[in-house]
Amino acid sequence: MSSLDRTALTLVIIGALNWLLVGLFQWDLVAALFGGESSWLSRIIYSLVGISGLYCLSLLFRGGRTMTDR
């Protein structure tokens, strides 16, 4: 697993935990830490999490293969 894979997966996990907090407690951790849902920093974090989620789709279809298996 490359460092890009690990970074993307970490961001996806952070996003999932944030959604868990929103679902259970109606509390958005990202918004609380970075100045509200509409602040530019929160929007960047949300965008990075979303892009990471799209990137992690490649992990799903890649399976257990590594760069050396190709």
C-alpha distances in whole Angstrom, upper triangle without the diagonal:
4,7,8,6,7,10,11,10,12,15,15,16,18,20,20,22,24,25,26,28,30,31,32,34,34,32,30,28,27,30,32,30,30,34,34,32,34,33,31,28,28,28,25,23,24,23,19,19,20,18,15,16,17,13,12,14,12,9,12,14,11,11,9,9,7,9,11,12,14
4,5,5,6,9,10,11,12,14,15,17,18,20,21,23,24,26,27,29,30,31,33,34,34,33,30,28,26,29,31,29,28,32,33,31,32,31,29,26,26,26,23,21,22,21,18,18,19,17,14,16,16,13,12,15,13,11,14,15,13,14,12,12,9,9,12,14,14
4,5,5,6,9,10,10,12,14,15,16,18,20,21,22,24,26,27,29,30,31,33,32,30,27,25,23,27,28,25,25,29,30,29,30,28,26,23,24,24,20,19,20,19,16,16,18,16,13,15,16,13,13,16,14,13,16,18,15,16,16,15,12,12,15,17,18
4,5,5,6,8,10,11,12,14,15,17,18,20,21,23,24,26,27,28,30,31,31,29,26,24,22,25,27,24,24,27,28,26,27,26,24,21,21,21,18,16,18,16,13,13,15,12,9,12,13,9,10,13,12,11,15,16,14,16,16,15,13,13,16,18,18
4,6,5,6,9,10,11,12,14,15,16,18,20,21,22,24,26,27,28,30,30,28,25,24,22,25,27,25,25,28,28,27,28,27,25,23,22,22,19,17,18,17,13,13,14,12,9,11,12,8,7,11,9,8,11,13,11,12,12,13,11,12,15,16,17
4,5,5,6,9,10,10,12,14,15,16,18,20,21,23,24,25,27,28,28,26,24,22,20,24,25,23,23,27,27,26,28,27,25,22,21,22,19,17,18,17,14,13,15,14,10,12,14,11,10,13,13,10,13,16,14,15,14,15,13,14,17,19,20
4,5,5,6,9,10,11,12,14,15,17,18,20,21,23,24,26,27,27,24,21,19,17,21,22,20,20,23,24,23,24,23,21,18,18,18,15,13,15,14,10,10,13,11,8,11,13,10,10,14,14,12,15,18,16,17,17,18,16,17,20,21,22
4,5,5,6,9,10,11,12,14,15,17,18,20,21,22,24,26,25,23,20,19,17,20,22,20,20,23,23,21,23,22,20,18,17,17,14,12,13,12,9,8,10,8,5,7,9,7,7,10,11,10,13,15,14,16,17,17,16,17,20,21,21
4,5,5,6,9,10,10,12,14,15,16,18,20,21,22,24,24,22,20,18,17,21,22,21,21,24,24,22,24,24,23,20,19,19,17,14,14,14,11,9,11,11,7,8,10,9,7,10,11,9,11,14,14,14,15,16,16,17,21,21,22
4,5,5,6,9,10,11,12,14,15,17,18,20,21,22,22,20,18,16,15,18,19,18,18,22,22,21,23,22,21,18,17,18,16,12,13,14,11,9,12,12,9,10,13,12,10,14,15,13,15,18,18,18,18,20,19,20,23,24,25
4,5,5,6,9,10,10,12,14,15,16,18,20,21,20,18,15,14,12,15,17,15,16,19,19,17,19,19,18,15,13,14,12,9,10,10,7,5,9,9,6,8,11,11,10,13,15,14,16,19,19,19,20,22,21,22,25,26,26
4,5,5,6,9,10,11,12,14,15,16,18,20,19,18,15,14,13,16,18,17,18,21,20,18,20,20,19,17,15,15,14,11,10,11,9,6,8,9,6,6,9,10,8,11,13,12,13,16,17,17,19,20,20,22,25,25,26
4,5,5,6,9,10,10,12,14,15,16,18,18,17,15,13,13,16,18,17,18,21,20,19,22,22,21,19,16,17,16,13,12,14,12,9,11,13,10,9,13,13,11,14,16,14,15,18,19,18,19,22,21,23,26,27,27
4,5,5,6,9,10,11,12,14,15,16,16,14,12,10,9,13,14,13,14,17,17,16,19,18,18,15,13,14,14,10,10,13,11,8,11,13,11,11,14,15,13,16,18,17,18,22,22,22,23,25,24,26,29,30,30
4,5,5,6,9,10,10,12,14,15,14,13,10,10,9,12,14,14,14,17,16,14,16,17,17,15,12,13,13,9,8,10,10,6,8,11,10,9,13,14,13,15,18,17,17,21,22,22,24,25,25,27,30,30,31
4,5,5,6,9,10,10,12,14,14,13,11,11,11,14,16,16,17,20,18,16,19,20,20,18,15,16,16,13,11,14,13,9,11,13,12,10,14,15,13,15,18,17,17,20,21,21,23,25,25,27,30,30,31
4,5,5,6,9,10,11,12,12,11,10,9,10,13,14,14,16,18,17,16,20,20,21,18,15,17,17,14,13,16,15,11,14,16,14,13,17,18,16,18,21,20,20,23,24,24,25,27,28,30,33,33,33
4,5,5,6,9,10,10,10,8,6,6,7,10,11,11,13,15,14,12,16,17,18,15,12,14,15,11,10,14,14,10,13,16,14,14,17,19,17,19,22,21,22,25,26,26,28,30,30,31,35,35,35
4,5,5,6,9,10,9,9,8,9,10,12,13,15,16,17,15,13,17,18,19,18,14,15,16,13,11,14,15,11,12,16,15,13,17,19,17,19,22,21,21,24,26,26,28,30,30,32,35,35,36
4,5,5,6,8,9,9,9,10,12,14,15,16,18,19,18,16,20,21,22,21,17,18,20,16,15,18,18,14,16,19,18,16,19,21,19,20,24,22,22,25,27,26,28,30,31,33,36,36,37
4,5,5,5,6,6,6,7,10,12,12,13,16,17,15,14,18,19,21,19,16,18,19,16,15,18,19,16,17,21,19,18,22,23,22,23,27,25,25,29,30,30,31,33,34,36,39,39,40
4,6,6,4,5,5,8,10,11,11,14,15,16,14,12,16,18,20,19,15,16,18,16,14,17,18,15,16,20,19,18,21,23,22,23,27,26,26,29,31,31,32,35,35,37,40,40,40
4,6,6,8,9,12,14,14,15,18,19,20,17,16,19,21,23,22,18,19,21,19,16,20,21,17,18,21,21,19,22,24,22,23,27,26,25,28,30,30,32,34,35,37,41,40,41
4,6,8,10,12,15,16,16,18,20,21,19,18,21,23,25,24,20,22,24,21,19,22,23,20,21,24,23,21,25,27,25,26,29,28,27,31,33,32,33,36,37,39,42,42,43
4,5,9,10,14,14,13,16,18,18,16,16,20,21,24,22,19,21,23,20,19,23,23,20,22,25,25,23,26,28,27,28,32,30,30,33,35,34,36,39,39,41,44,44,45
4,7,10,12,12,12,15,17,16,14,13,17,18,21,20,17,18,21,19,17,20,22,19,20,24,23,22,25,27,26,27,31,30,30,33,35,35,36,39,39,41,44,44,45
4,6,9,9,8,11,13,13,11,11,15,16,19,17,14,16,19,16,15,19,20,17,19,22,22,21,24,26,25,27,30,30,29,33,34,34,36,38,38,40,43,43,44
4,6,5,6,9,10,11,9,8,12,13,15,14,10,13,15,12,11,15,16,14,16,19,19,18,21,23,23,25,28,27,27,31,32,32,34,36,36,37,40,41,41
4,5,5,6,8,10,9,10,13,13,15,13,10,13,14,11,11,15,15,13,16,19,18,18,22,23,22,25,27,26,27,30,31,31,33,34,34,35,39,39,40
4,5,5,6,8,8,8,11,10,12,9,6,9,10,8,8,12,12,11,13,16,16,16,19,21,20,23,25,25,26,29,30,30,32,33,33,34,37,38,38
4,6,5,6,4,5,8,8,10,9,6,9,11,10,10,13,14,14,15,18,19,19,22,23,23,26,28,28,29,32,33,34,35,37,36,37,40,41,41
4,6,6,6,8,11,11,13,11,9,12,14,12,13,16,17,16,19,21,21,22,25,26,26,28,31,30,31,34,35,36,37,39,38,39,42,43,43
4,6,8,10,12,11,12,10,8,12,13,11,12,16,16,15,18,20,20,21,24,25,25,28,30,29,30,34,34,35,35,37,36,37,40,41,42
4,6,8,10,7,9,6,6,9,10,9,11,14,14,14,17,19,19,21,23,24,25,27,29,29,31,33,34,35,36,37,36,36,40,41,41
4,7,8,6,9,8,7,10,12,12,13,16,17,17,19,21,22,23,25,27,27,30,32,32,33,36,37,38,39,40,39,40,43,44,44
4,6,6,9,9,7,9,12,12,12,15,16,16,18,20,21,22,24,26,26,29,31,31,32,35,36,37,39,40,39,40,44,44,44
4,6,8,9,6,7,10,10,9,12,14,14,15,18,19,19,21,23,24,26,28,29,30,32,34,35,37,38,37,38,42,42,42
4,6,8,7,7,10,11,10,12,15,16,16,18,20,21,22,24,25,27,30,30,31,34,35,36,38,39,39,39,43,43,43
4,5,5,6,9,10,11,12,14,16,17,18,20,21,23,24,26,28,30,31,32,34,35,37,38,39,38,38,42,43,42
4,6,5,6,9,10,10,12,14,15,16,18,20,21,22,24,26,28,29,31,33,33,35,37,37,36,36,40,41,40
4,5,5,6,9,10,11,12,14,15,16,18,20,21,22,25,27,27,29,31,32,33,34,35,34,34,37,39,38
4,5,5,6,9,10,11,12,14,15,17,19,20,21,23,25,26,27,30,30,32,33,34,33,34,37,38,38
4,5,5,6,9,10,10,12,14,15,17,18,20,22,24,25,26,28,29,31,33,33,32,33,36,37,36
4,5,5,6,9,10,10,12,14,15,16,18,20,22,23,25,27,27,29,31,31,30,30,33,35,34
4,5,5,6,9,10,10,12,14,15,16,19,21,21,23,25,26,27,28,29,28,29,32,33,33
4,6,5,6,9,10,11,13,14,15,17,20,20,21,24,25,26,28,29,28,29,33,33,33
4,5,5,6,8,10,11,12,14,16,18,19,20,22,23,25,27,28,27,27,31,31,31
4,5,5,6,9,10,10,12,14,16,17,19,21,21,23,24,25,24,24,28,29,28
4,6,5,6,9,10,10,13,15,15,17,19,20,21,23,24,23,24,28,28,28
4,5,5,6,9,10,11,14,15,16,18,19,21,23,24,24,24,28,28,28
4,5,5,6,9,10,12,13,15,16,17,20,22,22,21,22,25,26,25
4,5,5,6,9,10,11,13,15,15,17,19,19,19,19,23,23,23
4,5,5,7,9,10,11,13,14,16,18,19,19,20,24,24,23
4,5,5,8,10,10,12,13,15,18,19,19,20,23,23,22
4,5,6,7,9,11,11,14,16,16,16,16,20,20,19
4,5,5,7,9,10,11,13,14,14,16,19,19,19
4,5,5,7,9,10,13,14,15,17,20,19,18
4,5,5,6,9,11,11,12,13,16,16,15
4,6,5,6,9,9,10,12,15,14,14
4,6,6,9,11,13,15,18,16,16
4,5,9,10,12,14,16,14,14
4,6,6,8,10,13,11,11
4,6,9,12,13,11,12
4,7,10,11,9,11
4,7,8,6,8
4,5,5,7
4,6,6
4,6
4
